[in-house]
């Protein structure tokens, strides 16, 4: 009996559109001779639409939007869990952002006992939360930019005190970020107090907890990690671009990005960063895949910027490109590898339960 591969996409986060783009690429690339691919669209309201069998190639993300046949979240999720119990099933979540990348869906799948691609509950939750990620990496001695935390309640009750702390600890320019968000959504580069106030108000639209970081002047270099107990790290890559803030529009709308793989690094620095990427993966209890991003100064000092536990698979995404240039892994082969890692992880967990 053929394996059913459920592709979860859409969702309620601000990264809904990014998820559609990733889903389109994965859907068109997966080997449909190996899997019966059944995409499941989750609306912006959180309703899980009926699975449908994908055979023909799709051209636009808009073709992935579906109309829900259930009138409640509970009913639609219940129907999904019932389907999970039938036959050989596996889930590939391509839900970016909160409500999909943050451990919530992963916990649901754990309860259902269904293997799924990617990181587990802990790594997903911690990796989504920039503040928690920083605290764990700090405990492991991994170099990062200076940062402070800002809670919404503190900004509302004592904004001037928050600004004073920021100026004393971080200074300008700084970056204001929602703790739980990806794709550069809600992030601002702030060069003075007025811009910082506006940046804080913007970030608070997406989360009640913010991270404010000192600017590191340098290039952004990315690495792809794949594996479970014995993870591997790709060569480094970077985007050739102007040295300004790489926001959402520049990532997904403007186009024209040029990938430089391998990144221009000394062999010694590249090796050190690859080892640090693996350290971060293990520190966060990673599984399956993770992209690890660094800033590299002109003096050759590397600062770990952030991790992405569900990196994008769009046409301009770095993660699949890094593996293609590292060892020749084609996109379809990469999907197969991630699925096998999901099965491996599920098998290991079952052995733990039985023992």
Secondary structure, DSSP 4 states (H G I P E B T S, - for coil): -PEEEEEEEE-SSTTHHHHHHHHHHHHHHS-TTTEEEEEEEE-TT-PBPPPEE--S----GGGG----S-SSHHHHHHHHHHHHTSSSEEEEE---STTTSSSHHHHHHHHHT-EESS--HHHHHHHHBHHHHHHHHHHTT-----EEEEEHHHHHH-HHHHHHHHHHHT-SSEEEEESB--TTTT-EEESSHHHHHHHHHHHTTT-SEEEEEE---SEEEEEEEEESTT-EE---EEEE--SS---HHHHHTS---EEEES-S--HHHHHHHHHHHHHHHHHTT--EEEEEEEEE-TTS-EEEEEEETT---STT-HHHHHHHHHH---HHHHHHHHHHHHHHHHHHHHHHHH-
